[in-house]
Amino acid sequence: MPGTENVNKQRNLGGALGIVVLLFALCYRFFPGILHFEPQTQIQTSTTSPLGGKPWVIDQSTPLIAEGENGQPIVGTTLAEAISMGPPAPVTKEVATLLKSARKQEEEGKLFEPPGNNAVGLYRQVLGQDPNNPAALDALARIGGAVRDWSLAALERGDEAEAQRYAAQFAELPHSENELEILRARLKTLREVMPMLAAAAELLKQGRLIGEGDNNALAVYRKVLEIDPANKIADEGLARIEEGFLDRALDAAAQDEFASADTILAEASTIRPGSQALLDTRSQIEGLRRQRGETVLAQARSALDAGNADLAETLAKSAQAISTDLSGLDEFNERLRNARLYANFEPGQVFSDRFLDTTGVAPPVVVIPAGEFSMGSPASEEGHRDDEEPQRQVRIITGFAMGQTEVTVAEFRQFASTVGYRSDAERLGTGSVYDESSGRMNDRRGIDWRRDYKGDRASDKLPVLNVSWNDANEYVAWLSQRTGKRYRLPSEAEFEYVLRAGSQSRFWWGDGDPEKVVANVTGDGDRSPSKRSWGRAFDDYSDGFWGPAPVKTYPPNPFGVYDLDGNLSEWVDDCWHDNYTRAPRDSAAWINPGCVRRVIRGGSWGSSPEQIRSAYRLSVPADARSARVGFRVVREL
């Protein structure tokens, strides 16, 4: 046996030789140029036919990227892989020369031509000498894939001859039998549809795009697509037909003929349903439609501003017909409704009409919103009376503005002095005053609208009293003449609607006693100059006045009107009826020609709580005068 020293030397020499062999293999694998061999380069090619004028492109492939144990990428072949693969098979110098020539021809796009010196032929010569040469095998597979794609591209263009030539070349190269079968099936389909495509093209030239039966381009293209759903020529033909429809639709929309444009678009949508061109055209027409609608709506606004509500409504309807979802249309319709109902005023707005022939203005009025309410009182309401039934729904559909306050002494004086008017109290010689000694209302000579409830000279801000229905009616007729507008007394329905101000309770503030000062009504805290108190009054309430208060002393109700529920009871236009049977369902006054008794509504400074109720009404002769009764105006809109 050899000695230990010899054994160690042999082991070391063997290990060194192994390392040398391994290094040689690695160098041979990754750096073949060092040992004078051609490198085995992976080549990728484009699928563009060289016959199309573009060069055949070869790109160096990217190196293999693997992932190591720590997750970091490893570029190239790993050491373990190199050892397991072993050194590649040697390539002869002749094979290397052929590969170099083949790659050069491939780079220049000379795949099949010229004969005897083309890439495919040279790669086949390589395989003749080295049947398993990976570079040649990969190259032929790569060229085969490109030729297959060229054949498919020719099929897409409808070039049957070129598609057939490439398919034949593909059959001679490495290929998938399934892919070859698909190519041949597509060629067969192309041969079947080509005559049909030619016929359709001729029909297009003749302008026979659509029509009944099969003798039109549209019908022929559809048949082609039934046979070959992916046929691009047929799809392009349909696109040309569709384009004609879309152009006509745009022309119609440009002429504001949107109904016609919609009809044409509906026809176009059957040619290529959901096409991008169809969607784009529809969007363009919608833009034109909206633009035109906005123009017409602007004209409608101008007409409304000029006071021509009829023209404004006609234009608004045209705008809506053009574009149903037009922005601003709802707002305009609300303005138009207000113009119709409120004569371009707004609910809650306060205004005064100027006199036409002299200085002065009519009493301020507040615009009342339209609405609906239940008029009268139910039998279950405390204080209910038979003349307050049957309850009925009343719709306020005619716009009006009600006097913000009762007519004042100053306002009535302007009327009386201007026309020299003599009131019923003046002609009959008596009026009503409050007698502090007895606590009653008494008639007294020399009392008229110029006096307050005690018979003293009335201040300008007090509501005028001791005026009859006849006096009030003469005043509103004078206002109409002076302003050129229609003034009148409120109807009973209008008065109760405004008094309730959206409520259906016993009083407008609720069913019980008021929790704060709301009006000039009887309260158990009120005291006369001689310390009299009311026998029937609201509990825990005092408004600070015994007798009428100046107008606007107390807050307005929710509709912006003052003193409807107190201060003075007020004349309305209606004749007296014992109940509401056969009463109007709208806000019109219920008038019988020649009637002598009229209605007063609303409580006064001396009314009991039952008489303050929103439904309370009273029958009074038209010439009656009282220190508890006044009136206010209504201005029609």
C-alpha positions as CSV (number, residue, x, y, z in Angstrom):
1,M,0.0,0.0,0.0
2,P,1.3,3.5,-0.7
3,G,2.3,5.6,2.2
4,T,0.2,8.2,3.8
5,E,2.1,11.0,2.1
6,N,1.6,9.5,-1.4
7,V,-2.1,9.0,-0.7
8,N,-2.5,12.7,0.3
9,K,-0.6,13.8,-2.8
10,Q,-2.8,11.7,-5.0
11,R,-5.9,13.0,-3.4
12,N,-4.8,16.6,-3.8
13,L,-3.8,16.0,-7.4
14,G,-7.2,14.4,-8.1
15,G,-9.1,17.3,-6.5
16,A,-7.1,19.8,-8.5
17,L,-7.7,17.9,-11.7
18,G,-11.5,17.8,-10.9
19,I,-11.5,21.6,-10.4
20,V,-9.7,22.1,-13.7
21,V,-12.2,19.9,-15.5
22,L,-15.1,21.8,-13.9
23,L,-13.6,25.2,-14.8
24,F,-13.0,23.9,-18.4
25,A,-16.6,22.8,-18.6
26,L,-17.9,26.2,-17.3
27,C,-15.7,28.1,-19.6
28,Y,-16.8,26.0,-22.5
29,R,-20.4,26.5,-21.5
30,F,-20.4,30.2,-21.0
31,F,-17.4,31.5,-23.0
32,P,-17.1,29.2,-26.1
33,G,-15.2,32.0,-28.0
34,I,-12.2,31.4,-25.8
35,L,-11.9,27.9,-27.2
36,H,-12.6,29.2,-30.8
37,F,-16.2,27.9,-31.1
38,E,-19.2,29.9,-32.2
39,P,-21.6,30.8,-29.3
40,Q,-25.1,29.3,-29.3
41,T,-27.1,32.5,-29.3
42,Q,-31.0,32.5,-28.8
43,I,-32.6,34.6,-31.5
44,Q,-36.1,36.1,-31.5
45,T,-37.7,37.4,-34.7
46,S,-40.5,39.7,-35.6
47,T,-43.5,38.4,-37.4
48,T,-43.5,41.0,-40.1
49,S,-43.2,39.7,-43.6
50,P,-40.0,40.8,-45.4
51,L,-42.2,41.1,-48.5
52,G,-43.9,44.1,-46.8
53,G,-40.7,46.1,-47.1
54,K,-39.6,45.8,-43.4
55,P,-36.3,44.0,-42.5
56,W,-36.2,40.7,-40.7
57,V,-35.3,41.6,-37.1
58,I,-33.1,39.5,-34.8
59,D,-32.9,40.4,-31.1
60,Q,-30.6,38.9,-28.6
61,S,-32.6,37.1,-26.0
62,T,-32.5,38.1,-22.4
63,P,-30.5,35.9,-20.0
64,L,-32.4,33.4,-17.8
65,I,-33.3,34.9,-14.4
66,A,-33.6,32.4,-11.5
67,E,-34.3,33.0,-7.8
68,G,-31.8,31.9,-5.2
69,E,-32.5,30.4,-1.7
70,N,-32.6,33.9,-0.2
71,G,-35.0,35.2,-2.8
72,Q,-32.4,37.2,-4.6
73,P,-32.4,36.9,-8.5
74,I,-29.6,34.8,-10.1
75,V,-28.8,35.9,-13.6
76,G,-27.7,33.1,-16.0
77,T,-27.3,29.4,-15.4
78,T,-26.5,28.4,-11.8
79,L,-23.4,26.3,-10.9
80,A,-25.6,23.4,-10.0
81,E,-27.4,23.6,-13.3
82,A,-24.1,23.8,-15.3
83,I,-22.8,20.7,-13.5
84,S,-26.0,18.7,-14.1
85,M,-26.1,19.7,-17.8
86,G,-22.5,18.9,-18.4
87,P,-20.6,20.4,-21.3
88,P,-22.6,21.0,-24.6
89,A,-22.0,18.9,-27.6
90,P,-19.1,20.1,-29.7
91,V,-19.9,22.1,-32.9
92,T,-17.8,21.6,-35.9
93,K,-16.2,24.5,-37.7
94,E,-18.3,23.7,-40.8
95,V,-21.5,23.7,-38.8
96,A,-20.5,27.0,-37.1
97,T,-19.9,28.5,-40.5
98,L,-23.3,27.4,-41.8
99,L,-25.0,28.8,-38.7
100,K,-23.2,32.1,-39.1
101,S,-24.3,32.3,-42.8
102,A,-27.9,31.3,-41.9
103,R,-28.2,34.0,-39.3
104,K,-26.9,36.6,-41.7
105,Q,-29.5,35.6,-44.3
106,E,-32.2,35.6,-41.7
107,E,-31.2,39.1,-40.5
108,E,-31.5,40.3,-44.2
109,G,-34.9,38.7,-44.5
110,K,-33.7,36.1,-47.0
111,L,-35.7,33.2,-45.6
112,F,-36.6,31.3,-48.7
113,E,-34.8,33.2,-51.5
114,P,-32.5,33.1,-53.3
115,P,-32.4,29.4,-54.0
116,G,-29.4,27.6,-52.5
117,N,-28.5,30.6,-50.3
118,N,-31.4,31.3,-47.9
119,A,-31.8,31.0,-44.2
120,V,-34.2,28.1,-44.2
121,G,-32.0,26.1,-46.6
122,L,-28.8,26.8,-44.6
123,Y,-30.5,25.8,-41.3
124,R,-31.5,22.6,-42.9
125,Q,-28.0,21.9,-44.0
126,V,-26.9,22.4,-40.4
127,L,-29.5,19.8,-39.3
128,G,-28.2,17.5,-42.1
129,Q,-24.8,17.5,-40.3
130,D,-26.0,17.9,-36.8
131,P,-29.7,16.7,-36.6
132,N,-30.1,17.9,-33.0
133,N,-28.5,21.3,-33.3
134,P,-30.5,23.5,-31.0
135,A,-29.7,26.8,-32.8
136,A,-31.0,25.5,-36.1
137,L,-34.0,23.8,-34.6
138,D,-35.0,27.0,-32.7
139,A,-34.4,29.1,-35.8
140,L,-36.7,27.0,-38.0
141,A,-39.4,27.0,-35.3
142,R,-39.1,30.7,-35.0
143,I,-39.4,31.2,-38.8
144,G,-42.3,28.8,-38.9
145,G,-44.1,30.8,-36.3
146,A,-43.5,34.0,-38.2
147,V,-44.7,32.4,-41.5
148,R,-47.8,31.2,-39.8
149,D,-48.6,34.7,-38.6
150,W,-48.0,36.1,-42.1
151,S,-50.4,33.6,-43.5
152,L,-53.0,34.7,-40.9
153,A,-52.3,38.4,-41.7
154,A,-52.9,37.7,-45.4
155,L,-56.1,36.0,-44.5
156,E,-57.2,39.1,-42.6
157,R,-56.5,41.2,-45.7
158,G,-58.3,38.8,-47.9
159,D,-55.2,38.0,-50.0
160,E,-55.9,34.4,-50.7
161,A,-52.7,33.8,-52.9
162,E,-50.3,35.1,-50.3
163,A,-52.1,33.3,-47.5
164,Q,-51.9,30.0,-49.5
165,R,-48.2,30.5,-50.2
166,Y,-47.3,31.2,-46.6
167,A,-49.4,28.3,-45.4
168,A,-47.5,26.0,-47.8
169,Q,-44.2,27.2,-46.4
170,F,-45.5,26.8,-42.8
171,A,-46.4,23.2,-43.6
172,E,-42.7,22.6,-44.6
173,L,-41.4,24.0,-41.3
174,P,-41.6,22.7,-37.8
175,H,-45.3,23.3,-36.8
176,S,-48.3,22.2,-34.8
177,E,-50.7,20.0,-36.8
178,N,-53.6,21.8,-35.0
179,E,-52.3,25.2,-36.1
180,L,-51.9,23.9,-39.7
181,E,-55.4,22.6,-39.7
182,I,-56.7,25.9,-38.5
183,L,-54.8,27.7,-41.3
184,R,-56.2,25.4,-43.9
185,A,-59.8,25.8,-42.5
186,R,-59.4,29.6,-42.7
187,L,-58.2,29.3,-46.2
188,K,-61.1,27.3,-47.2
189,T,-63.5,29.8,-45.6
190,L,-61.7,32.7,-47.4
191,R,-62.2,30.9,-50.8
192,E,-65.9,30.6,-49.9
193,V,-66.4,34.3,-48.9
194,M,-64.2,36.1,-51.4
195,P,-66.8,36.1,-54.2
196,M,-69.3,37.4,-51.7
197,L,-66.9,40.1,-50.6
198,A,-66.4,41.1,-54.2
199,A,-70.1,41.3,-54.8
200,A,-70.6,43.4,-51.7
201,A,-67.8,45.8,-52.9
202,E,-69.6,46.2,-56.2
203,L,-72.9,46.9,-54.5
204,L,-71.2,49.6,-52.4
205,K,-69.9,51.2,-55.6
206,Q,-73.5,51.2,-57.0
207,G,-74.8,52.9,-53.8
208,R,-76.9,49.9,-52.9
209,L,-76.0,49.9,-49.3
210,I,-79.3,48.7,-47.7
211,G,-82.6,47.5,-48.9
212,E,-85.1,44.7,-48.9
213,G,-83.9,41.1,-49.6
214,D,-80.3,40.1,-50.2
215,N,-79.3,42.3,-53.1
216,N,-77.6,45.0,-51.1
217,A,-74.2,45.3,-49.5
218,L,-75.4,45.2,-45.9
219,A,-77.1,41.8,-46.4
220,V,-74.1,40.3,-48.2
221,Y,-71.7,41.5,-45.5
222,R,-73.9,40.0,-42.9
223,K,-73.9,36.6,-44.7
224,V,-70.1,36.8,-44.8
225,L,-69.9,37.3,-41.1
226,E,-72.3,34.4,-40.5
227,I,-69.7,32.2,-42.3
228,D,-66.6,34.0,-41.0
229,P,-67.4,36.0,-37.8
230,A,-63.9,37.4,-37.6
231,N,-63.7,38.6,-41.2
232,K,-62.3,42.1,-41.0
233,I,-63.1,43.0,-44.6
234,A,-66.8,42.4,-44.0
235,D,-66.6,44.4,-40.7
236,E,-64.9,47.3,-42.5
237,G,-67.7,47.2,-45.1
238,L,-70.3,47.4,-42.4
239,A,-68.3,50.3,-41.0
240,R,-68.5,52.1,-44.3
241,I,-72.3,51.6,-44.4
242,E,-72.6,52.7,-40.8
243,E,-70.6,55.8,-41.5
244,G,-73.1,57.0,-44.0
245,F,-75.9,56.6,-41.5
246,L,-73.9,58.4,-38.8
247,D,-73.1,61.3,-41.1
248,R,-76.7,61.7,-41.9
249,A,-77.7,61.6,-38.2
250,L,-75.1,64.3,-37.4
251,D,-76.4,66.5,-40.3
252,A,-79.9,66.2,-39.0
253,A,-78.8,67.1,-35.5
254,A,-76.9,70.1,-36.9
255,Q,-80.2,71.3,-38.4
256,D,-82.0,70.9,-35.0
257,E,-83.9,67.9,-36.5
258,F,-83.3,65.7,-33.4
259,A,-86.2,63.4,-33.9
260,S,-84.9,62.6,-37.4
261,A,-81.4,62.1,-36.0
262,D,-82.8,59.7,-33.4
263,T,-84.5,57.7,-36.1
264,I,-81.4,57.5,-38.2
265,L,-79.3,56.5,-35.2
266,A,-81.8,53.7,-34.4
267,E,-81.2,52.3,-37.9
268,A,-77.5,52.7,-37.6
269,S,-77.5,50.8,-34.3
270,T,-78.6,47.6,-36.1
271,I,-75.6,47.6,-38.4
272,R,-72.8,47.3,-35.9
273,P,-74.4,47.3,-32.5
274,G,-72.3,48.9,-29.8
275,S,-69.5,50.1,-32.2
276,Q,-67.3,52.9,-31.0
277,A,-68.2,55.0,-33.9
278,L,-71.9,54.7,-33.0
279,L,-71.2,55.6,-29.4
280,D,-69.1,58.6,-30.4
281,T,-71.7,59.9,-32.8
282,R,-74.5,59.4,-30.2
283,S,-72.4,61.4,-27.7
284,Q,-71.8,64.2,-30.3
285,I,-75.5,64.4,-31.0
286,E,-76.3,64.5,-27.4
287,G,-73.9,67.4,-27.0
288,L,-75.6,69.2,-29.9
289,R,-79.0,68.4,-28.4
290,R,-78.0,69.8,-25.0
291,Q,-76.5,72.9,-26.5
292,R,-79.6,73.6,-28.5
293,G,-81.9,72.9,-25.5
294,E,-79.9,75.3,-23.4
295,T,-80.2,78.0,-26.1
296,V,-84.0,77.6,-26.3
297,L,-84.2,77.6,-22.5
298,A,-82.3,80.8,-22.4
299,Q,-84.8,82.3,-24.9
300,A,-87.6,81.1,-22.6
301,R,-86.0,82.9,-19.6
302,S,-85.8,86.1,-21.7
303,A,-89.5,85.8,-22.6
304,L,-90.4,85.2,-19.0
305,D,-88.3,88.2,-17.9
306,A,-90.2,90.3,-20.4
307,G,-93.5,89.2,-18.9
308,N,-94.6,86.9,-21.8
309,A,-95.4,83.8,-19.8
310,D,-97.2,82.1,-22.7
311,L,-94.2,82.4,-25.0
312,A,-91.9,81.3,-22.2
313,E,-93.9,78.2,-21.6
314,T,-93.9,77.3,-25.3
315,L,-90.2,77.7,-25.5
316,A,-89.6,75.7,-22.3
317,K,-91.7,72.8,-23.7
318,S,-89.5,73.0,-26.9
319,A,-86.4,72.9,-24.8
320,Q,-87.7,69.9,-22.9
321,A,-88.6,68.1,-26.1
322,I,-85.1,68.6,-27.4
323,S,-83.4,67.4,-24.2
324,T,-85.5,65.8,-21.5
325,D,-82.8,66.0,-18.8
326,L,-81.8,69.6,-19.5
327,S,-80.1,71.2,-16.5
328,G,-82.1,74.1,-15.1
329,L,-85.4,73.0,-16.6
330,D,-87.0,72.2,-13.2
331,E,-85.8,75.6,-11.8
332,F,-87.3,77.4,-14.8
333,N,-90.6,75.5,-14.6
334,E,-90.8,76.6,-10.9
335,R,-90.2,80.2,-12.1
336,L,-92.9,79.8,-14.7
337,R,-95.3,78.4,-12.2
338,N,-94.6,81.3,-9.9
339,A,-95.0,83.7,-12.8
340,R,-98.4,82.2,-13.6
341,L,-99.4,82.0,-10.0
342,Y,-97.6,84.9,-8.4
343,A,-96.9,87.2,-11.4
344,N,-93.2,86.9,-11.0
345,F,-93.3,87.6,-7.3
346,E,-92.3,85.0,-4.7
347,P,-94.3,83.7,-1.8
348,G,-93.6,85.8,1.3
349,Q,-92.5,88.8,-0.8
350,V,-93.9,92.1,0.5
351,F,-94.6,94.9,-2.1
352,S,-96.7,98.1,-2.5
353,D,-98.2,99.4,-5.8
354,R,-97.6,103.0,-6.6
355,F,-100.5,105.2,-7.7
356,L,-100.6,106.0,-11.3
357,D,-101.9,109.6,-11.3
358,T,-100.7,111.0,-8.1
359,T,-98.1,110.5,-5.3
360,G,-98.8,107.7,-2.9
361,V,-98.8,103.9,-2.6
362,A,-101.3,101.2,-1.8
363,P,-101.0,99.4,1.5
364,P,-98.2,96.9,1.6
365,V,-99.3,93.3,0.7
366,V,-97.5,90.0,1.2
367,V,-97.6,87.2,-1.4
368,I,-99.4,84.1,-0.1
369,P,-98.2,80.7,-1.2
370,A,-100.6,78.4,-3.0
371,G,-101.8,75.3,-1.2
372,E,-104.6,73.3,0.2
373,F,-106.3,73.1,3.5
374,S,-109.4,71.7,5.3
375,M,-111.9,74.6,5.9
376,G,-114.2,74.6,8.8
377,S,-114.0,72.7,12.1
378,P,-114.8,69.1,13.1
379,A,-117.7,68.5,15.5
380,S,-115.2,67.4,18.1
381,E,-113.5,70.8,18.3
382,E,-114.2,72.8,21.5
383,G,-116.4,75.7,20.6
384,H,-117.5,74.1,17.3
385,R,-120.7,75.6,15.7
386,D,-123.0,74.2,13.0
387,D,-122.2,77.0,10.6
388,E,-118.6,75.8,10.5
389,E,-119.5,72.6,8.7
390,P,-119.3,70.4,6.7
391,Q,-115.5,70.6,6.6
392,R,-114.2,70.5,3.0
393,Q,-110.9,70.6,1.2
394,V,-110.2,73.9,-0.4
395,R,-107.4,74.4,-3.0
396,I,-105.7,77.8,-3.3
397,I,-104.7,77.7,-6.9
398,T,-105.0,81.4,-7.7
399,G,-102.1,83.5,-6.6
400,F,-102.9,86.5,-4.4
401,A,-101.3,88.9,-2.0
402,M,-103.0,89.9,1.2
403,G,-102.7,93.2,3.1
404,Q,-99.8,92.8,5.5
405,T,-101.9,94.7,8.1
406,E,-105.4,95.9,8.6
407,V,-106.0,99.1,6.7
408,T,-104.9,102.0,8.9
409,V,-106.6,105.3,9.8
410,A,-104.0,107.2,7.7
411,E,-104.6,104.9,4.6
412,F,-108.4,105.3,4.8
413,R,-108.1,109.1,5.3
414,Q,-106.1,109.4,2.1
415,F,-109.0,107.7,0.3
416,A,-111.8,109.6,2.0
417,S,-110.1,113.0,1.5
418,T,-109.1,112.4,-2.1
419,V,-112.6,111.5,-3.3
420,G,-114.6,113.3,-0.5
421,Y,-116.1,110.0,0.6
422,R,-118.7,109.9,3.3
423,S,-118.8,106.6,5.2
424,D,-122.0,104.8,6.4
425,A,-121.2,106.0,9.9
426,E,-121.1,109.6,8.7
427,R,-124.3,109.3,6.7
428,L,-126.2,107.4,9.4
429,G,-124.8,109.6,12.1
430,T,-123.7,106.9,14.6
431,G,-120.9,104.6,15.4
432,S,-119.8,102.1,18.0
433,V,-117.6,102.9,21.1
434,Y,-116.6,101.1,24.2
435,D,-118.2,102.3,27.4
436,E,-115.7,101.9,30.3
437,S,-118.4,102.5,33.0
438,S,-120.5,99.6,31.8
439,G,-117.9,97.5,30.0
440,R,-120.2,97.3,26.9
441,M,-120.1,98.5,23.3
442,N,-122.7,101.3,22.7
443,D,-123.8,103.3,19.7
444,R,-123.1,107.0,19.9
445,R,-123.7,109.9,17.6
446,G,-120.8,111.6,15.8
447,I,-118.6,108.5,15.9
448,D,-117.0,107.5,12.5
449,W,-113.7,106.1,11.2
450,R,-111.8,109.1,12.5
451,R,-112.3,107.9,16.1
452,D,-110.7,105.1,18.2
453,Y,-112.6,102.5,20.3
454,K,-113.2,105.1,23.1
455,G,-114.5,107.8,20.8
456,D,-111.2,109.8,20.9
457,R,-109.3,111.0,17.8
458,A,-107.6,107.9,16.4
459,S,-103.9,107.9,15.6
460,D,-102.6,107.2,12.1
461,K,-101.1,103.8,13.0
462,L,-104.3,102.4,14.5
463,P,-106.4,100.1,12.3
464,V,-109.4,101.9,11.0
465,L,-112.7,100.9,12.6
466,N,-116.4,101.8,12.5
467,V,-116.2,101.1,8.7
468,S,-119.0,99.0,7.1
469,W,-118.6,96.4,4.4
470,N,-119.8,99.0,2.0
471,D,-117.0,101.4,3.1
472,A,-114.4,98.7,2.7
473,N,-115.7,97.7,-0.8
474,E,-115.5,101.4,-1.9
475,Y,-111.9,101.6,-0.6
476,V,-110.6,98.6,-2.6
477,A,-112.4,99.8,-5.7
478,W,-110.6,103.2,-5.4
479,L,-107.3,101.3,-4.9
480,S,-107.9,99.4,-8.1
481,Q,-108.5,102.6,-10.0
482,R,-105.5,104.4,-8.6
483,T,-103.0,101.6,-9.2
484,G,-104.3,99.9,-12.3
485,K,-104.3,96.6,-10.4
486,R,-107.2,94.4,-9.2
487,Y,-107.8,95.0,-5.5
488,R,-110.7,93.5,-3.5
489,L,-111.7,92.2,-0.1
490,P,-110.4,88.7,0.8
491,S,-112.7,85.7,0.3
492,E,-113.7,83.7,3.4
493,A,-111.6,80.8,2.2
494,E,-108.6,83.0,1.6
495,F,-108.9,84.5,5.1
496,E,-109.1,81.2,6.9
497,Y,-106.3,79.7,4.8
498,V,-103.9,82.6,5.7
499,L,-105.1,82.7,9.3
500,R,-104.3,79.0,9.7
501,A,-101.0,79.4,7.9
502,G,-100.5,75.7,7.4
503,S,-102.1,74.5,10.7
504,Q,-105.3,72.5,11.2
505,S,-105.5,73.1,15.0
506,R,-108.0,75.1,16.9
507,F,-105.8,78.2,16.8
508,W,-102.9,78.7,14.4
509,W,-100.4,78.2,17.2
510,G,-102.1,75.0,18.5
511,D,-105.1,73.8,20.5
512,G,-104.4,75.4,23.9
513,D,-103.7,78.8,25.4
514,P,-100.8,80.7,23.8
515,E,-97.5,80.2,25.6
516,K,-96.2,83.6,24.5
517,V,-97.6,86.9,23.3
518,V,-98.8,86.3,19.8
519,A,-101.6,88.8,19.2
520,N,-104.0,91.3,20.7
521,V,-106.6,88.9,22.2
522,T,-108.4,88.6,25.5
523,G,-106.1,87.4,28.3
524,D,-106.7,87.1,32.0
525,G,-103.9,89.5,32.7
526,D,-105.4,92.3,30.6
527,R,-106.9,95.3,32.5
528,S,-109.0,98.2,31.4
529,P,-108.3,101.8,32.5
530,S,-110.6,101.2,35.5
531,K,-109.1,97.8,36.2
532,R,-111.8,95.7,34.5
533,S,-110.9,92.2,33.4
534,W,-112.3,89.8,30.9
535,G,-114.9,87.2,32.0
536,R,-113.7,84.7,29.5
537,A,-110.1,84.9,28.4
538,F,-106.9,82.9,27.8
539,D,-105.2,81.9,31.0
540,D,-101.9,83.4,32.0
541,Y,-101.9,85.8,29.1
542,S,-101.6,89.5,28.7
543,D,-100.8,91.5,25.5
544,G,-100.7,94.9,27.1
545,F,-103.7,96.5,25.3
546,W,-107.3,97.0,26.2
547,G,-108.7,98.0,22.8
548,P,-107.0,97.9,19.4
549,A,-103.2,98.2,19.2
550,P,-101.3,100.0,16.5
551,V,-100.6,97.7,13.5
552,K,-97.5,95.5,13.6
553,T,-97.4,95.6,17.4
554,Y,-97.2,91.8,17.6
555,P,-95.3,89.2,15.5
556,P,-96.6,88.1,12.1
557,N,-98.0,84.6,11.6
558,P,-96.0,82.0,9.5
559,F,-97.2,83.6,6.3
560,G,-95.9,87.0,7.3
561,V,-99.3,88.6,8.0
562,Y,-100.1,90.6,11.1
563,D,-103.2,90.6,13.4
564,L,-105.4,88.2,11.6
565,D,-106.2,86.4,14.8
566,G,-106.8,89.5,16.9
567,N,-106.9,93.3,17.2
568,L,-110.0,93.7,14.9
569,S,-112.4,91.2,13.3
570,E,-112.4,91.8,9.6
571,W,-114.8,92.0,6.6
572,V,-114.6,89.4,3.9
573,D,-116.2,89.4,0.5
574,D,-118.6,86.5,1.0
575,C,-122.4,86.7,1.6
576,W,-123.5,84.9,4.7
577,H,-124.6,81.2,4.4
578,D,-125.7,79.1,7.3
579,N,-123.2,76.3,6.5
580,Y,-120.7,75.2,3.8
581,T,-123.1,72.9,1.9
582,R,-122.6,73.6,-1.8
583,A,-119.7,76.1,-1.0
584,P,-117.0,76.5,-3.6
585,R,-114.1,74.1,-3.5
586,D,-111.7,76.8,-4.6
587,S,-110.7,80.1,-3.0
588,A,-113.5,82.1,-4.7
589,A,-115.9,84.2,-2.5
590,W,-119.4,82.7,-2.2
591,I,-121.6,85.6,-3.3
592,N,-125.3,85.8,-4.0
593,P,-126.4,89.0,-5.9
594,G,-128.2,91.5,-3.6
595,C,-127.3,89.9,-0.3
596,V,-127.5,92.2,2.7
597,R,-125.5,90.2,5.3
598,R,-121.8,89.6,4.9
599,V,-119.2,87.6,6.8
600,I,-116.6,88.8,9.3
601,R,-113.7,86.6,10.2
602,G,-111.0,86.6,12.9
603,G,-111.1,87.6,16.5
604,S,-110.8,91.1,17.9
605,W,-109.3,92.6,21.0
606,G,-112.6,91.9,22.9
607,S,-113.4,88.4,21.5
608,S,-113.6,85.3,23.8
609,P,-111.2,82.4,23.1
610,E,-114.0,80.5,21.2
611,Q,-114.3,83.5,18.8
612,I,-110.5,83.5,18.2
613,R,-110.7,80.0,16.7
614,S,-109.4,79.7,13.1
615,A,-112.8,78.4,11.9
616,Y,-115.0,81.0,13.7
617,R,-117.3,83.1,11.5
618,L,-120.1,85.6,12.1
619,S,-123.0,87.1,10.1
620,V,-123.2,90.9,10.1
621,P,-125.3,93.4,8.1
622,A,-123.3,95.0,5.3
623,D,-123.8,98.5,6.7
624,A,-122.9,97.6,10.3
625,R,-120.2,99.8,12.1
626,S,-118.3,98.6,15.1
627,A,-115.3,99.5,17.2
628,R,-114.3,95.8,16.9
629,V,-114.4,95.4,13.1
630,G,-112.0,96.7,10.4
631,F,-110.7,95.2,7.1
632,R,-107.7,94.5,5.0
633,V,-107.2,94.2,1.2
634,V,-106.3,91.5,-1.2
635,R,-104.3,92.3,-4.4
636,E,-104.8,89.8,-7.2
637,L,-101.6,88.7,-9.0
